[in-house]
Amino acid sequence: MKSIKNLVVVLALSVTAFAASAADLSSAPTSDMQKMGVVSVSGATTLDGLEARVAAKAEQAGASSYRIISTTGNNRMHATAELYK
């Protein structure tokens, strides 16, 4: 039971930390946005780490939103995402 409580606390803190770092960049494009390209990232060991890498690459490209369209891997993950402006 203690493990479950600890897991819930860790997950809540992780979500809060990620939300704070990606406050200006949305991962849900709207219908009025235009696709501006596709990016690929790799090397993360978790899905959260993979999404953080996509968000960083999208921000560098000047995108206002992104949509992850594929993920693969076990210990070394890879993702492809569409960028929108």
Protein Blocks (a to p, Z undefined) as FASTA:
>chain_A
ZZmmmmmmmmmmmmmmmmmmmmmpccbdcfkbccfbdcddehiabfklmmmmmmmmmmmn
opabdcdfbdcdjklccddddddZZ
